[in-house]
């Protein structure tokens, strides 16, 4: 174990010490730490998207601390320790790469199929009864919809082209427009789920596509605000639309 990792584990133990530790750290449980773990993972992704290497280093440290924190809670409960967490992922990686750590031949073009077969075998060993087992409930809804659809597609439940998903999206738009208040939430969800399916059928990761769209909207809206020169909220919708079109024209030029 590296010197700094050992140091981090000692710090965590000190923070959780029942006598001299930090009151906040001692009070935490698995479920109270999870929101922080998710937040730190997103902050790593944000640092990577910005290409800030110093920030990536710091955010990875914050994320590692979350793993150490959860492992310490488990160790105190007599369930498992940090070494067990490391052993678990090491065993999994070796099992998933038998052509590197074992005697299996290189997968070649069958790499993706073998990878999925290995993961399916792992799920079966855990008692999976459905192709959808193991898709985490805590995933962001957009990402989870994508994963659920991919799992269903692997067992043949998928359109062969983009025409079917496109027609389904139009159908869901119509059903949302015709829905009453009681059914509007469900129809809105169906519409978003259908949109994910269509985007996926085009070979595009929905999460990446929406993240890019968010960034584009933010960039253009901020440019509109600059063009309005402090007089944004008082403008009519028609004037704001002209600003929006002006921003788009300036980007094209």
VENHU-V289480 format. One line per field, one symbol per residue. burial: # if it has 16 or more other C-alpha atoms within 10 Angstrom, else .. A space follows every 10 residues. Layout:
burial = ???
This chain:
burial = .......##. .#####.... ....##.... ......#..# #.##..#... ....##..## .#####.### ####...... ##........ ....###... .......... .......#.# ..#....... #......... ...####### #......#.. ....##.##. .##.##.... ......##.# ########## #....##... .........# #.###..#.. .........# ..##.##... ...
